[in-house]
Amino acid sequence: MKAELRANTSSISLQNPSLFNTGQSSIPGALRGCLGSLDGACIEKLLLHCASALESNDVTLAQQVMWVLNNVASPVGDPNQRLTSSFLRALISRASKVCPTTLSNFNGSSTNHRRLMSVTELAGYVDLIPWHRFGFCASNSAIFKAIQGYSKVHILDFSITHCMQWPTLIDALAKRPEGPPSLRITVPYSRPPVPPLLNVSTEEVGLRLGNFAKFRDVPFEFEVIDDSSSAGDIVMSKLESSSSFHFESLLSHLSTPSILNLREDEALVINCQNWLRYLYDDEGRGINAQDASLRDAFLHLIKGLNPCIMIVVDEDSDLSASSLTSRIATCFNYLWIPFDALETFLPKESRQRLDYEADVGHKIENIISFEGFQRIERSESGSKLSQRMKNAGFFSLPFCEETVKEVRSLLDEHASGWGMKREEEMLALTWKGHNSVFATAWVPNGLED
């Protein structure tokens, strides 16, 4: 994919070409043409050569390429420069693990600082671009349709946005002609250690949701799957060290329906918003030895709960490759989107923009700098996810025209570059025609009628 951002961006002059007066001869000839000016294609080429050098432990070449990138990168420049800044920070972080002393002359920190948001700040974060709201809108519309006729609804919510999705659904349920159902939302005690991070507890989020539901006259319960005695608690205590997030304890709870307090008279909804990608997908990591992976084990257990609908929303990019060069190429041709979108309406030094881009940079750093269990950003494309769901025994539910209309209305509130398209089992959020987020809806085979 050659993104419009990079095709339309003018060349960037190097601030200090003399840095390579003594070392250009060792740079591959194909890269020397990039030393005078750098467009997007040259930046991508440099990133890939740097990745290749790091994979072969050629620290000298990697350092030379990073010096070129260092003269282009700027966290307050144009979208290309800002994107390069995030990639350079991630490459420095990875290289420092190989040879710390050789990188001491680079300016700036190689790690992204983590920040805790207030609930108000989180609301602004979610509203900034439709990266999350698209999934909320499509999901809530599909859920609303699936639970028609039910007087009691139970949502198992697996997401990273601290229940920001649910006020809109609660408001819609309050307006049902037949009256609102009783709504119960259950969330895990812990979550993947990724942005956005909130400065209040999960219990406090539940109290606020309960107050809003009471205001809208919707009977409401909020429950937390308590795994405080499990490995999940240990993981949360290591939040700042970006340690890997393990889901074995959560899968154990899912395999014990009594812990979930499931009730036969409730419509069960499974909501997965930017969640499945954090389930480790290597073989031999399931809850039992015979399970292929935690991701497949999770889907197997969810299918056994017989939900009336399962929603899966995630980023439409395959970042699970073992090869660093493959991940960098995919990541560069995908995560330019938020940088480009923010450029359309926020000033270059906007604090809100810098914070949002820092969170994207955190993702880039995890994709590039880490391996093994510490590399938790392992998204797969919507088409691969759809095949996985089918293999797990799920049947796709098409989104109705009313849902499509609601999503289009939402996108009208944002910049004109945002769009939506249908692709077989999914709806896809697009920026200038390029897929960014997908939304899908499923039921276990046999329940599709």
Buried (B, 14 or more C-beta within 10 A) or exposed (E): EEBBBBEEBEEBEBEEBEBBEEEBEEBEEEBEEBBEBBBBEBBBBBBBBBBBBBEEEBBEBBBBBBBBBBBBBBBBBBBBBBBBBBBBBBBBBBBBEEEEEBBEEBEEEBBBEBBEBEBEBBEEBBEBBBBBBBBBBBBBBBBBBBBEEBBBBBBBBBBBBBBBBBBBBBBBBBEEEEEBBBBBBBBBBBBBBBBBBBEBEBEEBBEBBBEBBEEBEBBBBBBBBEBEEBBBBEBBEEBEEBBBBBBBBBBBBBBEEEBBEBEEEBBBBBBBBBBBBBBBBBEEBBBEEEBBBBBBBBBBBBBEBEBBBBBBBBBBBBBBBEEBBBBBBBBBBBBBBBBBBBBBEBEBEBEBBBBBBBBBBBBBBBBBBBEEEEBBBBBBBBBEBBEBBBEBBBBBBBBEEEBBEBBEEBBEEBBEBBBBEEEEBBBBBBBBEBBBBBBBBBBBEEBEE
